[in-house]
Amino acid sequence: MKVGYGRVSTEKDSQRFDRQEDQLTAFGCERIYLERVSGTAKHKPELERMLSELTEGDEVVCVSLDRLGRSTQQVLSLVSQLDEMGVGLTSLKEGFAANTPQGRFFLTIVAAFSELEVEMCRSRVRDGLESAKRRGKTLGRPRKDMDTAVKMWLSKEYSVSEICTAVGCCKQTLYNEIRRKGVSRD
């Protein structure tokens, strides 16, 4: 039986399963497992569920190897596990089956390039952040005017909801700031 696996990294609307699901269905997958979890995550519930339900002779199909994991080690470990189970692996984007010596060789190279791509992206982001810091750019979320929020809270003239609306923060942020400053209304 052909079993499909698809994954997206975030809850964002821009990352949807449609494209992967369409390709897996067109390839003839009878069962498809889909999940939202980072590729670097160690725990992938749907992948684990799929693995527990596979039987010898099944074929796992993914749209791309990077859907299985972000590191070469993760992908190769999964392929080894599938081999031991007698289950094949096909990647549609890379266009190979991993159950041949050539397929495993190609898999190793492609997985290594995927990992390199992720590491290069991280490096570029880190370099960009360091460059911005050197130029005096303030990074992170803009700081709310929490001093004003605490003063409003201490005055007892405003409700917590009114303070949060005025300053643009949530209640927990206000309570955290009050606790951090160690102030009391008494």
Phi, psi and omega per residue, in radians:
M1 nan 2.414 3.054
K2 -1.506 2.198 -3.099
V3 -2.111 2.153 -3.111
G4 -1.638 2.603 3.051
Y5 -2.346 2.229 3.095
G6 -2.296 2.619 -3.108
R7 -2.591 2.452 2.939
V8 -2.149 2.711 -2.986
S9 -1.492 -0.512 -2.996
T10 -2.350 3.027 3.108
E11 -1.460 -0.056 -3.079
K12 -1.036 2.543 3.105
D13 -1.096 -0.456 -3.109
S14 -1.196 -0.357 3.122
Q15 -1.854 1.833 -3.093
R16 -2.164 2.864 -3.120
F17 -1.516 -0.221 -2.972
D18 -0.843 -0.937 -3.066
R19 -1.051 -0.833 -3.126
Q20 -1.134 -0.789 -3.115
E21 -1.083 -0.728 3.119
D22 -1.067 -0.787 -3.115
Q23 -1.168 -0.716 3.141
L24 -1.158 -0.702 3.111
T25 -1.143 -0.784 3.133
A26 -1.078 -0.523 3.130
F27 -1.369 -0.178 3.062
G28 1.760 0.339 3.121
C29 -1.199 2.246 -3.126
E30 -1.492 -0.487 3.106
R31 -2.347 2.403 -3.112
I32 -2.258 2.277 3.087
Y33 -1.879 2.224 -3.115
L34 -2.218 2.455 3.083
E35 -2.648 2.731 3.078
R36 -1.885 1.816 3.121
V37 -2.849 2.598 3.139
S38 -1.092 2.545 3.101
G39 -1.116 -0.445 -3.128
T40 -1.472 -0.195 -3.115
A41 -1.084 2.412 3.112
K42 -1.341 -0.580 -3.087
H43 -1.788 1.963 3.083
K44 -2.123 1.655 -3.011
P45 -0.955 -0.788 -3.108
E46 -1.209 -0.656 3.080
L47 -1.100 -0.760 3.126
E48 -1.124 -0.693 3.102
R49 -1.118 -0.752 3.118
M50 -1.037 -0.820 -3.117
L51 -1.050 -0.651 -3.120
S52 -1.245 -0.369 -3.092
E53 -1.745 -0.124 -3.136
L54 -1.251 2.616 3.044
T55 -2.220 2.811 -3.117
E56 -0.966 2.369 -3.135
G57 1.671 -0.236 3.086
D58 -1.199 2.858 3.088
E59 -2.285 2.129 3.079
V60 -1.518 2.298 -3.132
V61 -2.109 2.271 3.047
C62 -2.231 2.707 3.131
V63 -1.216 -0.681 -3.133
S64 -2.652 2.621 -3.127
L65 -1.050 -0.559 -3.101
D66 -1.187 -0.186 3.040
R67 -1.289 -0.428 -3.121
L68 -1.437 -0.528 -3.130
G69 3.076 2.812 -3.092
R70 -1.662 -0.332 -3.129
S71 -1.895 2.643 3.098
T72 -1.004 -0.720 -3.123
Q73 -1.071 -0.756 3.122
Q74 -1.050 -0.837 -3.081
V75 -1.163 -0.805 -3.124
L76 -1.138 -0.622 3.093
S77 -1.107 -0.747 3.121
L78 -1.131 -0.754 3.123
V79 -1.074 -0.724 3.101
S80 -1.078 -0.744 3.118
Q81 -1.091 -0.741 3.126
L82 -1.124 -0.725 3.095
D83 -0.989 -0.824 -3.131
E84 -1.082 -0.516 -3.138
M85 -1.475 -0.168 -3.071
G86 1.346 0.529 -3.102
V87 -1.970 2.343 3.127
G88 -1.486 2.950 3.107
L89 -2.423 2.269 3.074
T90 -2.204 2.320 3.065
S91 -1.937 2.116 -3.074
L92 -1.228 -0.758 -3.103
K93 -1.143 -0.830 -3.098
E94 -1.390 -0.278 3.015
G95 1.170 0.854 3.109
F96 -2.638 2.825 3.011
A97 -1.905 2.370 -3.021
A98 -1.526 0.160 -3.095
N99 -1.664 0.271 3.052
T100 -2.110 2.764 3.095
P101 -1.014 -0.717 3.116
Q102 -1.141 -0.685 3.127
G103 -1.116 -0.746 3.114
R104 -1.142 -0.686 3.105
F105 -1.087 -0.833 3.141
F106 -1.099 -0.706 3.112
L107 -1.010 -0.785 -3.139
T108 -1.044 -0.775 -3.131
I109 -1.156 -0.820 -3.114
V110 -1.112 -0.757 3.129
A111 -1.090 -0.690 3.120
A112 -1.132 -0.698 3.106
F113 -1.170 -0.645 3.098
S114 -1.099 -0.762 3.120
E115 -1.131 -0.718 3.108
L116 -1.054 -0.736 3.131
E117 -1.046 -0.771 3.130
V118 -1.101 -0.802 -3.123
E119 -1.127 -0.679 3.112
M120 -1.142 -0.679 3.109
C121 -1.111 -0.788 3.097
R122 -1.043 -0.731 -3.132
S123 -1.105 -0.749 3.132
R124 -1.113 -0.715 3.123
V125 -1.109 -0.818 3.125
R126 -1.026 -0.797 3.128
D127 -1.073 -0.728 3.128
G128 -1.115 -0.715 3.118
L129 -1.148 -0.747 3.115
E130 -1.109 -0.704 3.110
S131 -1.112 -0.733 3.124
A132 -1.120 -0.706 3.111
K133 -1.084 -0.755 3.135
R134 -1.086 -0.499 3.141
R135 -1.533 0.049 3.078
G136 1.516 0.179 3.136
K137 -1.256 2.321 3.078
T138 -1.455 2.185 -3.089
L139 -1.755 2.776 3.105
G140 1.615 -3.057 3.131
R141 -1.183 2.542 3.067
P142 -1.069 2.400 -3.123
R143 -1.304 2.269 3.077
K144 -1.300 2.782 3.110
D145 -1.425 1.328 -3.058
M146 -1.301 -0.405 3.072
D147 -1.086 -0.762 3.110
T148 -1.119 -0.730 -3.135
A149 -1.068 -0.747 3.138
V150 -1.159 -0.721 3.107
K151 -1.074 -0.727 3.117
M152 -1.091 -0.723 -3.139
W153 -1.138 -0.752 -3.140
L154 -1.131 -0.533 -3.115
S155 -1.208 -0.330 -3.113
K156 1.081 0.248 -3.138
E157 -1.578 -0.248 -3.034
Y158 -2.210 2.556 3.050
S159 -1.372 2.830 3.124
V160 -1.038 -0.702 3.122
S161 -1.081 -0.735 3.131
E162 -1.134 -0.718 3.138
I163 -1.099 -0.819 -3.096
C164 -1.111 -0.684 3.101
T165 -1.148 -0.757 -3.111
A166 -1.132 -0.709 -3.064
V167 -1.573 -0.432 -3.133
G168 1.492 0.703 3.106
C169 -2.257 2.977 3.065
C170 -1.645 2.929 -3.087
K171 -1.052 -0.744 -3.098
Q172 -1.088 -0.653 3.106
T173 -1.103 -0.744 3.105
L174 -1.086 -0.838 -3.137
Y175 -1.099 -0.666 3.107
N176 -1.103 -0.702 -3.139
E177 -1.190 -0.699 3.100
I178 -1.076 -0.797 3.134
R179 -1.142 -0.703 -3.132
R180 -1.102 -0.691 -3.119
K181 -1.407 -0.275 3.099
G182 1.211 0.565 -3.127
V183 -1.697 2.793 -3.131
S184 -2.463 2.604 3.120
R185 -1.374 -0.239 -3.079
D186 -1.297 nan nan
